[in-house]
Structure formats: C-alpha cells, structure tokens
Amino acid sequence: MGLRQAYEKIKSYSLEKSIEIDSFKVVQEVERLRNYWKPENTNVILLAESHVLTSDDDFKININYYDFDNFIPSYPDNFVRFVYCIGYSESNLFKNKPTDPSFRNPGTRQFWKIFCACVSDNDKIVYDLILKGRIKNLEERVRNKISILKKMKEKGIWLVDGSIVGINGLPTKMKRDIISLSWNSHVNDIVLENNPKAIVFIGSPIKNVLLNEFQDSSIEIFHQPQPQARLSSEEHKEVLRRYFRICKKYC
C-alpha cells in the first residue's frame, strides 16, 4: 500500500483518539529524505520508532544546502525533525527564521553517534567530528555528517522508521497502534523489498510490536536500547560497540 493510503489510516485513528500527527507534506518530506539515502543493496536496516513530530510552521523553514550541492545534489530542503534532515540541529543553515517564538532545534545527537559507530573502522568509536562542541566550523561539521551518511549508503546501512508519523510523547498503547498501522499498510513492504541481512530494533516499543513478524524469516534480528536510555557511560559505549560489530559482520 502507498504512503498516502497508510497516512489516511493513521489520520483516521488520530481523529478518533484526538491526537496530533504530522501533516502529509511532512510525512512526504521524511520519505524523500529516507529514500535519498536508500542503499543500492541493503545489508542492515536500523529500525527505529519514528521521526519527531514536526509542525507545519516549522516545515515552512527552508534549508540552504547551496554550499554542499556538489556532495548532496537536489537534497530535500524543507525542515523536518528527522536525523536525515541535516538542518535538524543546524539552524545556521536556515534560509528563513522560524515563526514560532518557542522554536528549538536540538537535533538527535544520539542517532549521529549510532551512525558513526555503524561506519567506524574499529570498536574505538569516534563521533566528536559531528559535535558542535568539538567542530566549531559549520561547513566542516556538515561535510563530516554528509561523509558519514555516504559511508552508510555505500555499506548498505539504512535507517527506517516503524511509524510514518512522529509518535514521540504518545502513550505506549498509541505508539504500538500507529506502528502496527504503518507496518501493515506501508513499512512492511519497504523492509521486505530491500531484503536486508540484518535488522536492528532500536528501542523496546518497536521490538515489542514487530518482533513476531520475523519469526519465520532468515533475517538476523538484533535489539538495542533507545539512544536516550538511562545507561552508564560505559554501557552507552558498549551499545555503540555492538552497532559497530553488527555492521562490520553484515556489511
């Protein structure tokens, strides 16, 4: 089933439950960004919950990728709260100012650390080259991020979300319902058509909903905690090392 049909199912559910979801144009932009980095041959799918709910006001922000056009030509340039949107956390790339006075743009540093681990040459994960505190120069930092995304694509590592709409902050039952609707209407086809060697469930909600879908599959299944899980520093390092080992084995 197509993206629009899946969205309409979720929209009906959201109206019934009186919850806010992204507009379809946000969902389309997230899909465009995801497909931009779709590998030719997918080895490992990182299966997360969703992007972060993005308002229509925030979506009106346009991102200036002009200086990077040689590296990412025709890159989707509307702001969405999704790690593949490089303007997410990089407000100095904006062409126009946010209209919402409470606008915040923290990004998802934890996912960038995961990406760094997935393409690392060894288990000593280095991720400071994408951090603002370490790399002050915007252009250098953005080029480092683009380099990581290109390496992921070359290695066949792809981030896919179980839900096509942002479900951050929703009760667990609603998250599960929307993930199921998304999976059965759209995401299942994406995952199976790309025939990955391995899938890494990121977080328990996505695992709890979809694990049974792979009982009879030859795909290797792994589970990692949410990036923001309350773990010790050493435990977080070990999580990143597991990403490295999985990707090294299957890529």
C-alpha positions as CSV (number, residue, x, y, z in Angstrom):
1,M,0.0,0.0,0.0
2,G,1.2,3.5,-0.8
3,L,2.3,6.3,1.6
4,R,-0.9,8.3,1.2
5,Q,-3.2,5.3,2.0
6,A,-1.1,4.5,5.0
7,Y,-1.3,8.1,6.2
8,E,-5.1,8.2,5.8
9,K,-5.5,5.1,8.0
10,I,-3.3,6.8,10.7
11,K,-5.2,10.1,10.3
12,S,-8.5,8.3,10.9
13,Y,-7.0,6.8,14.1
14,S,-5.6,10.1,15.2
15,L,-9.0,11.8,14.8
16,E,-10.7,9.0,16.8
17,K,-8.1,9.4,19.6
18,S,-7.9,13.2,19.4
19,I,-4.1,13.2,19.0
20,E,-2.0,15.5,16.8
21,I,0.0,14.0,13.9
22,D,2.2,15.5,11.2
23,S,0.6,16.8,8.0
24,F,1.0,14.7,4.9
25,K,3.5,17.1,3.4
26,V,5.8,16.5,6.4
27,V,5.5,12.7,6.0
28,Q,6.3,13.0,2.3
29,E,9.5,15.0,3.1
30,V,10.6,12.5,5.6
31,E,10.1,9.8,3.0
32,R,12.0,11.8,0.4
33,L,14.9,12.2,2.8
34,R,14.9,8.5,3.7
35,N,14.8,7.4,0.0
36,Y,17.7,9.8,-0.8
37,W,20.0,7.6,1.4
38,K,18.5,4.3,0.4
39,P,21.4,1.9,-0.4
40,E,21.5,0.1,-3.7
41,N,22.0,-3.1,-1.7
42,T,20.6,-3.0,1.8
43,N,22.6,-5.1,4.3
44,V,21.5,-3.7,7.7
45,I,18.3,-1.8,8.5
46,L,18.2,0.3,11.6
47,L,14.5,0.1,12.6
48,A,13.6,3.0,14.9
49,E,10.2,4.2,16.1
50,S,9.7,7.5,14.1
51,H,10.9,10.9,13.4
52,V,9.9,13.7,15.8
53,L,6.5,15.4,15.2
54,T,7.0,18.5,13.0
55,S,4.6,21.4,12.9
56,D,3.5,23.0,9.7
57,D,5.1,26.3,10.8
58,D,8.4,24.5,11.3
59,F,8.0,22.8,7.9
60,K,8.0,26.3,6.3
61,I,11.6,26.7,7.2
62,N,13.8,26.2,4.2
63,I,17.4,25.0,4.5
64,N,20.3,26.3,2.4
65,Y,22.4,23.4,1.1
66,Y,23.9,25.5,-1.7
67,D,27.5,25.1,-0.4
68,F,27.0,21.4,-0.3
69,D,25.3,20.8,-3.7
70,N,28.3,19.0,-5.1
71,F,28.0,16.5,-2.3
72,I,24.2,16.2,-1.9
73,P,22.6,17.5,-5.2
74,S,18.9,18.2,-5.1
75,Y,18.7,17.5,-1.4
76,P,15.2,17.9,0.1
77,D,15.3,21.3,1.8
78,N,12.2,21.6,4.0
79,F,12.8,21.4,7.7
80,V,11.6,18.2,9.4
81,R,12.7,16.8,12.8
82,F,14.4,13.8,11.3
83,V,18.1,12.9,11.5
84,Y,18.4,12.7,7.7
85,C,17.4,16.4,7.6
86,I,20.9,17.9,8.1
87,G,19.2,21.2,9.1
88,Y,17.8,19.5,12.2
89,S,20.3,20.8,14.8
90,E,22.0,23.1,12.3
91,S,19.9,26.3,12.5
92,N,22.7,28.4,10.8
93,L,21.7,26.6,7.6
94,F,18.2,28.1,7.6
95,K,17.2,30.5,4.8
96,N,14.3,32.0,6.8
97,K,13.7,32.4,10.5
98,P,11.2,30.2,12.4
99,T,7.9,31.9,13.1
100,D,7.3,30.1,16.4
101,P,9.0,32.1,19.2
102,S,9.4,28.9,21.2
103,F,11.2,27.1,18.4
104,R,14.0,24.8,19.4
105,N,16.3,22.8,17.2
106,P,18.3,20.3,19.3
107,G,18.6,17.6,16.7
108,T,19.3,13.9,17.6
109,R,22.9,13.7,18.6
110,Q,22.4,10.1,19.8
111,F,21.5,8.9,16.4
112,W,24.5,10.6,14.9
113,K,26.6,8.6,17.4
114,I,24.9,5.4,16.2
115,F,25.7,6.3,12.6
116,C,29.3,7.0,13.5
117,A,29.5,3.6,15.2
118,C,28.0,1.8,12.1
119,V,30.7,3.1,9.8
120,S,33.6,3.0,12.2
121,D,36.9,1.3,11.2
122,N,37.2,-0.2,14.7
123,D,35.5,-0.5,18.0
124,K,37.0,2.7,19.3
125,I,34.1,4.8,18.2
126,V,34.9,8.4,17.3
127,Y,32.0,10.8,17.0
128,D,33.3,14.1,18.0
129,L,33.7,15.3,14.4
130,I,30.0,15.9,14.2
131,L,29.6,17.7,17.5
132,K,29.2,21.4,17.8
133,G,31.4,21.5,20.9
134,R,34.3,19.9,19.0
135,I,33.9,21.2,15.5
136,K,33.0,24.9,15.6
137,N,33.1,25.4,11.8
138,L,29.6,24.8,10.4
139,E,30.8,23.9,6.9
140,E,33.3,21.4,8.2
141,R,30.8,19.8,10.6
142,V,28.1,19.5,7.9
143,R,30.6,17.9,5.5
144,N,31.5,15.4,8.2
145,K,27.9,14.5,8.6
146,I,27.4,14.1,4.8
147,S,30.5,11.9,4.7
148,I,29.0,9.6,7.4
149,L,25.7,9.3,5.5
150,K,27.5,8.5,2.3
151,K,29.5,5.8,4.1
152,M,26.3,4.3,5.4
153,K,24.8,4.2,2.0
154,E,27.9,2.6,0.5
155,K,27.9,0.0,3.2
156,G,24.2,-0.7,2.8
157,I,23.1,0.6,6.2
158,W,19.7,2.3,6.2
159,L,17.5,4.0,8.8
160,V,13.8,3.0,8.5
161,D,11.1,4.0,11.0
162,G,8.3,1.8,12.1
163,S,5.9,4.7,12.0
164,I,5.5,7.1,9.1
165,V,4.3,9.9,11.5
166,G,6.0,11.3,14.6
167,I,4.9,9.4,17.7
168,N,7.3,10.9,20.3
169,G,5.5,11.6,23.5
170,L,2.4,9.4,22.9
171,P,1.3,6.8,25.3
172,T,2.8,3.3,24.7
173,K,-0.5,1.8,23.5
174,M,-1.0,4.5,20.9
175,K,2.6,4.1,19.7
176,R,2.0,0.5,19.2
177,D,-1.2,1.0,17.4
178,I,0.3,3.5,15.0
179,I,3.4,1.4,14.4
180,S,1.1,-1.5,13.5
181,L,-1.0,0.6,11.1
182,S,2.2,1.9,9.5
183,W,3.8,-1.5,9.2
184,N,0.8,-3.3,7.8
185,S,0.0,-0.5,5.4
186,H,3.4,0.5,4.1
187,V,6.6,-0.1,6.0
188,N,6.5,-3.9,5.8
189,D,6.7,-3.7,2.0
190,I,9.7,-1.3,2.2
191,V,11.6,-3.6,4.6
192,L,10.9,-6.9,2.8
193,E,11.5,-5.5,-0.7
194,N,15.0,-4.5,0.4
195,N,15.8,-7.9,1.8
196,P,18.3,-6.9,4.5
197,K,20.7,-9.4,6.0
198,A,20.0,-8.0,9.5
199,I,17.6,-5.7,11.3
200,V,18.4,-3.8,14.5
201,F,15.3,-2.9,16.5
202,I,16.1,0.4,18.3
203,G,14.0,0.6,21.5
204,S,11.5,-1.8,23.1
205,P,8.3,-0.4,21.6
206,I,9.3,-1.2,18.0
207,K,10.6,-4.6,19.0
208,N,7.5,-5.5,21.0
209,V,5.2,-4.7,18.1
210,L,7.2,-6.2,15.2
211,L,9.4,-8.9,16.5
212,N,6.9,-11.7,15.8
213,E,6.8,-10.5,12.1
214,F,10.2,-12.1,11.7
215,Q,9.7,-15.5,13.4
216,D,9.9,-17.4,10.1
217,S,12.4,-15.1,8.4
218,S,16.1,-15.7,7.6
219,I,16.9,-12.1,8.5
220,E,19.1,-11.8,11.6
221,I,17.4,-9.8,14.3
222,F,19.1,-7.7,17.0
223,H,17.7,-5.3,19.7
224,Q,19.4,-2.2,21.0
225,P,18.1,0.2,23.7
226,Q,16.7,3.6,22.9
227,P,19.6,6.1,22.3
228,Q,18.4,8.2,25.2
229,A,18.1,5.2,27.6
230,R,19.4,5.8,31.1
231,L,22.6,3.9,31.0
232,S,26.0,4.4,32.4
233,S,28.7,5.9,30.2
234,E,30.4,2.6,29.8
235,E,27.0,0.9,28.9
236,H,26.4,3.5,26.2
237,K,29.9,2.8,24.8
238,E,29.2,-0.9,24.7
239,V,25.9,-0.2,22.9
240,L,27.8,1.7,20.2
241,R,30.4,-1.1,20.0
242,R,27.5,-3.6,19.3
243,Y,26.4,-1.4,16.4
244,F,29.9,-1.5,15.1
245,R,30.1,-5.3,15.4
246,I,26.8,-5.9,13.7
247,C,27.6,-3.6,10.8
248,K,31.1,-5.0,10.4
249,K,29.7,-8.6,10.2
250,Y,26.9,-7.9,7.7
251,C,28.4,-5.1,5.6
